[in-house]
Amino acid sequence: MSKTLLCASAARVVLAVRQNVKVDKTGTLVNVVEKIGALIQAQDTNAADSKAIDNIRMLAAGTPQVDEELADSLRNVITQIELTVDGKIQQAFTDTQTAVTLAISHLDTETEKLMTDKVEADTLDSAWIACVEDEQSALVAVENAKTEAEAAYAATIVPCQQQEDRRMFTSDPNQGITAEAKPLAFDCDLDIEGNCPSNQMQYNQMVKGIVNKLNTDATTAIASWTEAKVACVEATRIKDLKVGVHTTAVSTWSSQKASCQQPFEDRKTEMCKFGGAFQNKCAKVDAYNDLITKVDGDNSDHSESDRQLEWQTTHVTKCMLQKVILKIALDTQSLAACEDEVTYDVDVGTLNRKKEEFDSFTTPAKFSCSEETINFNGESWVRPTVSQSEYLMTLGFLSTEVAGDEATEVAGDASSLYVKIDFFPKVDAAVGSNAFDFC
């Protein structure tokens, strides 16, 4: 319908009112609404306008008019609009605001839980890292003790062998003389005067020299053996001490290694718990974003623009009906005046999208859910994966000659098998999936 026809129709309606013409049930009121609707839709064909007009048409169609003046019927329509259409719009606004507030509340709750789980995961991760550092240090102590014990063992070889070698002492006065010479035999010619006493004196001197040499050699041998014995005993004492230190170091390392197992499991459990909290938070982030998308879009129960247009159309219609009652011409000027009177922000409200709160809950420090990896402490340990019995055989323990049957002689620097690496595990934000590969 052209604006000219709209104005002409509106003029006829106004004229009828001015002449206080009675209206029948099926005619004038519905026609007035149709004229207003056509005038509004000529300005804007938005779907919200059409919805509002349709609602008002239904109200007009059901409004009793028999034996009532048009003005009374129009007032009744205005009252029905205020009771039904306005209330629904205001309730829809309230519902949307409640939904936004609830979405932010849920996000706040999940963020707080996430941060609590993150602190706990970081704490347990730090505890495990420190535990393994102590484990590696204990193994370094094993290796140092092994080196010292082996050196102490090597230091026993010479003196103890010397003690063994010097254990027997012998002295042979016949050494270097043939058996036939019989140097210790004594003889003299009794027919020769003085021969025997002279020979006896010489023999006594010879025997005395042998005894003196025996005593000197024995004293020297005893001193040499004693020296070796003292050195062997001391070296053995030090070796036993070093072997004991090594044995204690092995026990300390084994205990430390065992003590790190539970912290490792606790750390993994808490990290996976954090991963679940991360997924739950991200679900709340998505829910908020989806809601705001509906709020900022159209053709949705939460669409703020639809609601504003519906409110404007409804209230422009009420205003135009009021102008009919006041016998004011329905034209573009009166329409513009009615549009200027619409105060949605005052009558309905200004929707608080809680954007500042949302931004505060999605900072990098509180996780924005755009993360691809998570940083706990940024590092982790890689340790040997073999069994402890196999692992012990890689430690380069003492030889069986030193430590007995409980040790195995192998080479290697086992502490170098502990390697600290960067640790930024990938995270999957999808609820129901494993947040981390190790979960």
CORUR-V476779 format. One record per pair of residues at least 6 apart in sequence whose ideal C-beta (glycine too) atoms are under 7 Angstrom apart, sorted by the first residue. I is the first residue (numbers start at 1). GAP is how many residues later the second one is. D is the distance in Angstrom with one decimal. If there is no record, write none. Layout:
i->{I I}
gap->{GAP GAP}
d->{D D}
//
This chain:
i->{1 3 3 6 6 6 6 7 9 10 10 10 10 11 13 13 13 13 13 14 14 14 14 16 16 17 17 17 17 18 20 22 23 23 23 24 25 25 28 29 29 29 29 29 29 30 30 32 32 33 33 33 35 36 36 36 36 37 37 39 39 40 40 40 40 40 41 41 43 46 47 48 48 48 48 49 49 51 52 52 52 52 53 55 56 56 56 59 59 59 60 63 63 63 65 71 74 74 74 75 77 78 78 78 81 81 85 86 89 89 89 89 90 92 92 93 93 93 93 96 96 96 97 97 99 99 100 100 100 100 101 103 103 103 103 104 104 104 104 106 107 107 107 107 107 108 110 110 110 110 111 111 111 113 114 114 114 114 115 117 117 117 117 118 120 121 121 121 121 122 122 124 124 124 124 125 125 125 126 127 128 128 128 128 129 129 129 131 131 131 132 132 132 134 135 135 135 135 136 136 138 138 138 139 139 139 140 141 142 142 142 142 142 143 143 143 143 145 145 145 145 146 146 146 146 148 149 149 149 149 149 149 150 150 152 152 152 153 153 155 155 156 156 156 156 159 159 159 159 160 160 160 162 163 163 163 163 166 166 166 166 167 169 169 171 171 173 173 174 177 186 186 188 188 188 188 189 190 243 243 243 246 268 271 271 272 272 272 275 275 275 275 276 278 278 278 278 279 279 279 279 280 281 281 282 282 283 285 285 288 291 292 294 294 294 295 295 295 295 295 297 298 298 304 308 311 311 312 312 312 315 316 316 316 316 319 319 320 320 320 320 323 323 324 328 362 362 369 371 372 372 373 373 373 373 374 374 374 375 376 378 378 378 379 379 379 379 380 380 381 381 382 382 383 384 384 393 393 394 394 394 395 395 396 396 396 396 396 397 397 397 398 399 400 400 425 427 427 428 428}
gap->{37 39 329 29 32 33 36 324 26 25 319 320 321 318 18 19 22 311 317 310 313 315 316 12 54 53 54 307 310 309 49 47 6 42 47 41 40 41 42 31 34 36 41 44 45 30 31 42 292 23 24 27 295 281 284 285 294 16 20 291 296 9 13 273 276 277 8 12 292 263 252 258 261 262 265 260 264 259 33 258 261 262 260 30 25 258 261 18 21 22 17 10 13 14 8 254 247 250 251 250 244 240 243 244 233 237 229 228 218 221 222 259 258 209 215 214 255 256 258 199 206 255 254 255 192 203 191 252 253 254 253 181 184 185 188 184 250 253 254 178 177 178 181 251 254 253 167 170 171 174 170 250 255 164 163 164 167 253 251 153 156 157 160 156 150 149 150 153 255 254 255 139 142 143 146 142 251 252 251 136 132 135 136 139 248 250 252 128 129 132 128 249 251 122 118 121 122 125 279 282 114 115 118 114 275 276 275 108 104 107 108 111 253 253 270 271 272 97 100 101 104 100 250 251 252 94 90 93 94 97 249 253 248 252 86 87 90 86 249 80 83 76 79 80 83 69 72 73 76 72 75 76 66 62 65 66 69 55 58 59 62 58 49 52 43 46 11 37 9 6 13 17 7 8 11 12 6 6 155 159 160 152 170 105 165 163 164 167 152 160 161 164 159 89 149 151 157 150 151 152 156 151 86 88 87 147 148 77 84 70 11 61 6 8 9 7 8 9 56 58 6 7 8 47 36 33 37 27 30 32 27 19 22 23 26 19 22 10 14 15 18 7 11 6 6 6 7 60 56 54 55 51 52 53 54 50 51 53 49 47 44 45 46 41 42 43 44 41 43 37 39 37 39 35 7 33 15 17 16 18 20 17 19 14 15 16 17 18 6 10 11 9 10 7 9 11 8 9 6 7}
d->{5.1 6.4 6.8 6.4 5.6 5.1 6.6 5.2 4.8 5.3 6.4 3.1 6.6 6.4 6.8 5.2 6.2 6.2 7.0 6.6 5.8 5.8 6.8 6.5 6.8 5.5 6.6 6.2 5.6 5.5 6.8 6.8 6.4 5.6 5.1 6.9 5.0 5.4 5.5 5.3 6.0 5.4 6.6 4.6 6.9 5.2 5.9 6.8 5.9 5.8 5.8 4.2 6.4 5.5 4.5 6.9 6.7 4.2 6.9 6.4 5.8 6.0 6.8 6.0 6.1 6.9 6.1 6.9 6.8 5.2 6.9 4.4 3.7 4.4 6.6 6.0 4.4 6.1 6.9 4.6 3.9 4.8 6.5 5.3 6.3 6.9 5.4 5.6 4.6 6.4 5.5 5.5 5.2 5.6 4.9 4.8 4.7 5.8 5.3 6.6 6.1 5.1 5.5 6.7 6.0 5.5 5.1 6.7 5.8 5.9 5.2 6.5 5.7 6.5 5.9 6.1 5.1 5.9 7.0 6.3 4.7 6.5 6.0 6.6 5.9 6.7 6.3 6.9 6.1 5.6 6.8 6.9 5.7 4.3 5.5 6.7 4.3 5.1 6.4 4.9 4.3 6.5 5.9 6.9 5.2 6.2 6.9 5.1 4.1 4.9 5.8 4.7 5.6 5.3 4.3 6.0 4.9 6.4 6.3 6.9 5.4 4.2 4.6 5.6 5.2 4.4 4.9 4.5 5.9 5.5 6.3 6.7 5.2 4.3 4.9 5.2 4.5 5.0 5.7 5.3 6.7 4.3 5.4 4.5 6.2 6.7 6.7 6.7 4.2 5.1 5.6 4.4 6.9 5.7 6.9 4.6 5.3 5.5 5.6 4.3 5.2 4.0 4.7 5.1 5.8 4.6 4.9 4.7 6.9 4.4 5.5 5.1 6.3 6.8 6.5 6.9 6.0 6.9 4.8 3.9 4.4 5.5 6.2 6.1 5.9 4.9 6.9 3.9 4.9 4.5 5.6 6.4 6.1 6.9 4.9 4.0 4.2 5.1 4.6 4.8 7.0 6.5 4.1 5.4 5.2 5.4 3.5 4.2 5.4 3.9 6.9 7.0 3.8 6.5 4.0 4.8 4.7 6.8 5.3 4.0 5.5 6.6 6.1 4.2 4.8 5.4 6.4 4.6 6.3 5.0 7.0 5.1 4.9 3.6 4.1 7.0 4.7 5.9 6.8 6.0 6.1 6.4 6.1 6.7 6.4 6.5 6.5 3.9 6.4 2.4 5.3 5.9 6.2 6.5 6.3 6.6 6.0 5.7 6.7 4.7 5.9 6.8 6.7 6.7 3.9 4.1 5.2 6.3 4.7 6.1 6.4 6.1 4.2 4.2 6.4 5.0 6.8 5.1 6.8 6.8 5.8 5.8 5.3 5.5 5.2 5.1 6.0 6.9 4.8 6.8 5.1 6.8 4.5 5.7 6.6 3.5 5.9 6.0 6.8 6.9 5.7 6.5 5.4 6.7 5.8 4.4 6.9 5.7 6.1 6.3 7.0 4.2 6.4 5.5 6.4 6.9 5.9 4.9 5.5 6.9 6.5 6.3 6.8 5.6 6.8 6.2 5.3 5.8 3.6 6.3 5.8 4.5 5.7 5.8 5.3 4.9 5.2 5.6 6.5 5.2 5.2 6.9 4.4 5.8 5.4 4.7 7.0 6.7 6.4 4.3 6.0 5.1 4.2 6.0 6.4 4.9 5.6 6.3 6.6 5.7}
//
